[in-house]
Amino acid sequence: MSVRPNSSSPVLFKKVLFGFAFSPNLENNLYEVFRVCRFLGAELTLLHVGACTEKKKAALSTLLDQIPNAEVVSEVLWREGDPFQTIYDQCDALNIDLLMIGAQRHETLFRFYVGSVARKLTRRVNCSVLLLTNASRERVACKHVVVNGVLSDYTADAINAAFFVGQRLGARQLTIVEEIAPSKVQVAVDDDRSLVKSLRKKHQLELREDERVRSIVAAVPASFKEGISYRTQPIFGKRGYSIGHYAEISRADLLVLNAEKHSSIFKRIITRDIEFILSDLPCELLIIRPKKKQNA
């Protein structure tokens, strides 16, 4: 990913957590996580769920010594217990803004899959989640960001975050996809007259959605939008599947989605609408879920 390092925009993600295992992809994941944290201006906590042994500590120390940007690491935690519950609890205890998770490429189907622990975290953790699919030693340019513009509680947060992250990563293009259910047209097309009526209604829906989204963009800080051109793209189709397909065919580098306001609803929405994306990631995926305000 590329970056505009001199950006003066405020920081949205101050605290990042990356839960790591000693897998063959650990080195690439660390390269990517360190770069992203530096670009975002965030401090990083590394968490390993498992026994803390001298062999593991030596292996991690060797990696930290050779990978650039290791200064973003504020601490390394070693915890034993259930992986899901441990990472979930640490996100709350450390007041984490963003949880990073590495996705795995299926060897034969050339698709990225999210493991069961990562899926549970994605659905239930009380912070935003970034699924990394393109971790590498060398920087890969982030050119195009796609974000969901659907009418929902956290859509404004998602669009705001998409501009911020895109600007920090050096993206030049951002597309806000307005997914519109075909049922909203509700016109049976069986002759020329009904066809015209259907097209007119679609156009009216597109204009209404476009006006709503542009009002959200107008409230995004100017520093987040610096250097990025954006456009809106209405799509009539099934929510979740449509935007995932669009991100794939438009060769997006990052897809940004919003969570739902209530956790119980979020679980159902994630299962029904975003399961397509979690099963076959078109690119790196950022799910925005503003943290719950903690009592003073």
N, C-alpha and C positions, 0 to 999 in steps of 0.2 A: 504494500500500500504506500502511496505517496502522501505528502503532507505539506501544509503551509505552516512551518514551524514558528513563524513570527506572529501568528494570530493573536489578537488582543481580546478576543471574545471571552466571556466568563466561562467557567468550567461547569459542565452539567454532571459529570461523573467524577467525583473526588476520590472515592474509595472503590477499588476493584478487587475481587477475589478470584483466584484461579486455583481450582482443585486439580492436583496433578497425580498421575500414577507413573511408575517407572516403566513406561511403554516405549516401543521403538520410535514413536513419534514425539517423545517428550522434548527433544532438542528443538525440532521445528516449531512446536507449540510455544516454547519459551521465547524463541526469537520473535514470533508473531505477537505474543502477549506483551512482551517488553516494548516493542515498537508502538503498538496501539496505545499502551498506557502513556508513553512519552508524548505521542501525538495528542492525546486527549487531556494531558496535563494531570493525570491521575496517579495516586500512589497505589502500589500493588501489594497484596498479601498473598503469599503462596501457602497452600494447605495440602498436606498429604494425609490421607486417611489410611492409617496402617502403622505397623511397628516402626519405631525410629531406631535404626541400626547404624553402626559406624560405617558400614559399607554404603548404605543409602546416603548418609550425610556427606561422605567423601565424593560420591558420584554427583550429587547435586552441587557441591562446592566447585567441582571441576567445571561443570556446565556454566555456573554463574561467573566464573573467572574468565571464560572465553566468549561469552555472548555480550554484545554491546547493549547499552541502555539498562544494565542491571541495577543502576542507581535508583530506578523506580521502585525497587523492592523495599518495602518498609519493614516487613518481618516474614519469617518462615515458621509456620505452625505444623506440628506433628500431633495428630490425634488418632486414637483408636476407637472403633465403634462402627455402627452402621453407616455406610457411605452417604446415603441420602439424608438421614437424620442429622449426621454430623455437619455436612455442608450447609444444610438448611438452617441449623441452629447457629452456625458461625456467621451466616449472612445477617441474621438478626442481632447477634451479640456484638458484631463489629460495625454495625450500621452501614452495611455495604450498599453501594449504589448500583453496581454492575457486577454480575457473575459471568465469567467467561468459561465456556465449555468447548472442548475439542470434539468435532464430529469425525466419524470414521468412514472411509471410503470402502464400499463393498468391492471385494477383489474381482468379481466376475461381471457384475452388472454396472460397474462404474457409477455408482450412486453413493451419496452420503447418507448414513443412517445415524440416528440418535439412540444411544443405548437406553435401557430401562431406567437407570438411575437419573440420567440426564433428562429423560422425558418427564419424570416425576418432578424434578427440580424446575423444569421449564413451566410446568403447569401450576406449581404451588409456591415457589419461592417468592418472598415479598420484596423483590427488587427487579430491575431489568436484567435481561439475559442476552448474551452474545454468543451464538454458536459459530465456531470457527471451522470453515471447510477448506481453507486455502493456506494453511500454515506452512511457512517455508523459511529457509535461511535468508533468501534474497527477497527484497521488497517487491511486492506486486502492486501496480498502480490501481487505485480505486477511482474509476472514471464515472460510473453511473450508479446512482442510488434510486431505488424504487421504494415508495412508502404508501401505506394504505391510507386512503382518505375517507373511509367508510364513516357514516354517522355513528359515533360511539362516545363513551365517556372520556376516553383517553386519546382520542384522535388528535387533538391539539397538541398533547404532549409528544405523541409519536412524530408528528410533522416538525415540531420544534427540535426534537432530538435528531431527526433525519438531517435537517439543515446543519445543526451543530457538528455532528459526526462527519457528514459529508465535507463540510468546510475544513475541518481539522485533517481529514485524510486526503484532501486535495482533489475531491471530485469536482467535475465541471458541469455535470448534468444531474438534475433531480426530477423524477417523474412522480406525481401524486396520482395514484390510481383510485378512481371512484367506482367501486363495485356496486352495480345496481341490479337488484333481482329482477329477472324477466317478468315475474308476476306483477310487478308494479305497473307494467304497461297495460295488462288486462284488456287487450283488444284482440278479438278473434279475426284473423286475416283470411277472408275468403273471397274478396273482390278488390277492385282498384280503390274504391272509396274507403274500405276498412284499412287497406294498406296505407293510404295517405294519413288516416287518423292515427294509426299506430306509429308511423314515422314522426308525426307532429308531437305525439305524446312523449316519444323517446327524446325528441329535441328539447322539449320543455323540461323534462327530467334532467337532461344533461346541463342545461342552463342553470337550473336551480342548484344542482350539486356543485357546479363550477363556482357559482357565487358564494356558496357556503364555504368552500375550500379556500377561495381567495381571501375571504375575510379572516380565516385562520392564519394564512401566510402573512397578511398585513401586520399581524401582531407578533410575528417572529422578529427577534432583535436583528437589526441591520447587519451587525457583525457576523451573525450566523450565515447570512445570505451572501456575504462578500465573495465574489468570484464564481458564484454558482448560478446557472440559468435553470429555470424550472418551467415545467408545463404540467397541465392536468390531462388525464387520460380516462374518460368514462369507459367502463366495460360492463356489458350486460352478461351476467353469468353467475355461476355458483360461487358464493363467497368462500375465500380460501383457495380453492382450486384455480379460480380465474387469475388472481394476482400472482400465484406461484407460477402459472403457465406464462403469464406476461413477463415476469422477471427472467424466466428462462429464455424466451425467444428474443427479448431485448438485450440479452447478455448483461444483465445487471451484476454489479460486483457486491452489492449489499441490498438486502431486502429488510425493510423496517415495518413491523406490525405493532399494533397496540393491543394490550390486554384489556380485559373487561374489568369494570369497577369492582364487582363483587366476586370473591374467590369461587363461590359455588357456581355462579354463572360462568366464570372464566374456565372452570374445568370442563363444563359442557361445551362451551364455544371452542376451546382448544381441541377437544376430541372430535367434534363434528366438522369444524371448518379449517383447522390448521394441521390436522393429522396428515393431510396430503403433503404438506410442506415438510413436516418433521420426518416423514418416511422417505422423501426424495428431495432433499434440499437443492434448490436451483443455484444457490450461492450462499454467502454468509448471511446469517439471519439474526437480526436484532429485535427482540420483543421488549417493548417499553411498558413497564409497570411502575408508576411512581410509588415511592415508598410510603408506608403509612406514617403519619406524623406521630412522633413519639412524645409522650407526656413530659413536660418540663419537670 
